[in-house]
Amino acid sequence: MASAAPIEKVLEAATCSICLEYLTEPVTIDCGHNFCQACITQYSEYREPEAGTMIPCPQCREPFQKGKLRPNKQLADIVKNIKKLELKPENAQKENLCERHEEKLQLFCEEDGEAICVICRESWAHHTHAVVPIEEAAQDYKVKLQEALGPLRQELEETLELTSEEEEKTTEWQEKVENRRQLITREFKKLHQFLSEEEQLLLQRLSEEERETLQKLQDYITKLSEQSAMLQQLITEVEEKSLQPAAELLKVGLLTISPSIPAALNSPVTPVPSSDSVTLSPVNVTLDPDTAHPTLILSEDQKTVTYADKQQDLPDNLKRFDTYPIVLGFNKLTGGRHYWEVEVGDKTNWTLGVCTESVTRKGNIYLSPENGFWTVCLRYGEYKALTSHLTPLSMSVKPRRVGIFLDYEAGEVSFYNVTDKSHLFTFTDTFSGTLHPYFYTGYKEGFRNTSPLIICPVPAQAGGNLCA
């Protein structure tokens, strides 16, 4: 028994691809495909070509001439023998029939977009419509589908390329995030280490300050005890002398005791940061015009400095500050003890203190002992000592005059509220080179902070206004 595949191929060769029936009077066209003579003739008429024009083959679309049809008698005999075997074409078993007329769907109505039979073609619904053989319509759709595949394939290729690019971006971004995460972790580890070291340093400094302060207080208590003992001894001597007879008492006189009493009572009672008794040396501070910022106006006696909104046309020498309204004292302090007072009045922004001669004078300036500045300030309603991390200052009375005391050898710069004679803050450091008084006026704040900074005269007697 022959296999099914060869039989199907024979049946397929004996079947017209237009009517899907066994070939009737088969003819061959230029491309070699075979059709029923009536089917290919009808197909040619549907195409309505001009005389001499070429018609596409219903199967392969190869052009052929309308009248150039070659009868294929050998194929006709083969079809005749197949019919005797009562074999039906495979396609005939699967063909679709018209639901109305149960005829083969051989045509395609282009206007209604549906397959129709020959009877439907002649009906009122389709007789005026343009129709083509169903194979030709299918071939046209195949061509359109092939044409549509090109853009779709190109779009798919572009989409895949974009997907690849986005995946690369995702990978790059993840790498950047990971690098950033590692950087943040490293920086915070450094910061934690720095803060830990800074904490230990500050605690060490605090311990040293505590030890030094307690030692000074203990020394002071010891002196007070000695003073108390001396006073008791004087009291005893005076009482004993007061009991002597009048003649003896007049011989001794008060001259032997009067010098001792003031010596005992004149020791300072107010504790100050420096050791021993405080002997202040008032210094006649004047302002150095060569250091003044161009917005600062100095008085003729160089004792008063005022901030002005307009800059003056001044030479830009190396000593002059060019960014902030700062001026230094002309005095060169290289040793000893020095004291001066500055009236701040009702100013809302100021900074006072001392600095080294070598401090930065151009561009941005950061005030701290590490940079050669030992200063206190009033900013935004708060009083602070400009230490490395700023130290808030508390006071019960707003200072209108500030006293600055420099003990060069002891390495101390102390600040006092002259208004209520209280101690504000003391810097402890080691000095070298030349120091200068430091003045910062601040900027005008509307109608506020317009007052000048004034260097006040200090009485020659020890302590000035602090000890008055």
Beta strands, then each sheet from edge to edge (+ up, - down):
strand 1: 26-28
strand 2: 34-36
strand 3: 54-56
strand 4: 63-65
strand 5: 70-71
strand 6: 107-109
strand 7: 114-116
strand 8: 131-133
strand 9: 296-298
strand 10: 304-307
strand 11: 326-328
strand 12: 337-343
strand 13: 350-356
strand 14: 373-379
strand 15: 382-385
strand 16: 391-392
strand 17: 401-407
strand 18: 412-417
strand 19: 422-428
strand 20: 435-440
strand 21: 453-456
sheet 1: 2+ 1- 5+
sheet 2: 3+ 4-
sheet 3: 7+ 6- 8+
sheet 4: 9+ 10- 21+ 12- 17+ 18- 19+
sheet 5: 11+ 20- 13+ 14- 15+ 16-
end
